[in-house]
């Protein structure tokens, strides 16, 4: 199974500066300049550290934590299943 989750958020530029100040892992990607979104990951884009950075809406990449749990129930107390493989086999290829 492969799962891809895009974690993107948005808030005002002042709040983004607070996030960065407190060391939160955010990457600003665009800012609304008078109704037009400007990409921030391209050369020549305004910097969040610039005092003239616009106070508009900023879209940003976030970093969230996820976890998953799977349950497997047997219909009787005995089974003829093979032994469970080792952890290295079960987690091979997980990034």
Secondary structure, 3 states (H helix, E strand, C coil): CCCCCCCEEEEEHHHHHHHHHCCCCCEEEEEEECCEEEECCCCCCCCCCCCCCCCCEEEEECCCCCCCCCCCCCCCCCCCCCCCCCHHHHCCCCC
